[in-house]
Amino acid sequence: MSDSAAARSNPTAWAAFWVGLAGLLLMPIPLFIGLILGGGLSIVAAVLAVIALLKGLARSGKGIAPVVFAAIFIALTWGGISLGGGIVW
């Protein structure tokens, strides 16, 4: 991997992206399974997203695009849970 590609990469941002996506996809499972799996993963993704955002801002904004998508996934997951996703059949 070249130095410029390594400088643009933010592995924590990509981890937040994938964990947030997994939480969004698991959230609709009924009978509180989605609440536990999707909600738990979205909390982990939120922590990773904050860490990745701070790392990206320290590198003058490089590699924060996945954090933006992770934040969207997290918001959709929490919105879905507040509307009954993962709880009601």
C-alpha positions, -999 to 999 in steps of 0.1 A, spaced: 0 0 0 14 34 -9 19 61 17 -9 83 2 -34 54 5 -23 47 40 -27 83 49 -63 83 36 -73 51 54 -91 52 87 -97 16 99 -117 28 129 -141 46 106 -146 15 85 -152 -6 116 -179 19 127 -194 17 92 -196 -21 92 -208 -24 128 -234 3 122 -246 -15 91 -249 -48 109 -269 -31 137 -292 -16 112 -298 -49 94 -303 -68 127 -326 -43 143 -359 -55 127 -357 -90 142 -388 -92 165 -391 -103 202 -364 -81 216 -337 -99 197 -333 -69 173 -333 -45 202 -305 -63 219 -284 -71 188 -291 -41 167 -292 -17 196 -260 -31 211 -242 -30 178 -253 6 172 -239 17 206 -206 1 197 -207 18 163 -214 51 179 -183 48 201 -162 37 172 -176 66 151 -166 92 177 -131 78 180 -128 76 142 -141 112 138 -115 125 163 -88 106 145 -99 119 111 -102 154 123 -67 152 137 -55 142 102 -73 173 87 -105 154 78 -90 124 59 -110 92 61 -142 105 78 -166 96 50 -174 62 64 -181 79 98 -208 100 81 -225 68 68 -221 51 101 -238 80 118 -267 77 93 -269 39 101 -269 46 138 -296 72 135 -318 49 114 -313 21 139 -322 42 169 -352 57 150 -364 22 141 -360 10 177 -380 41 189 -408 32 165 -409 -4 178 -384 -22 156 -369 -52 174 -396 -52 200 -429 -59 183 -436 -87 159 
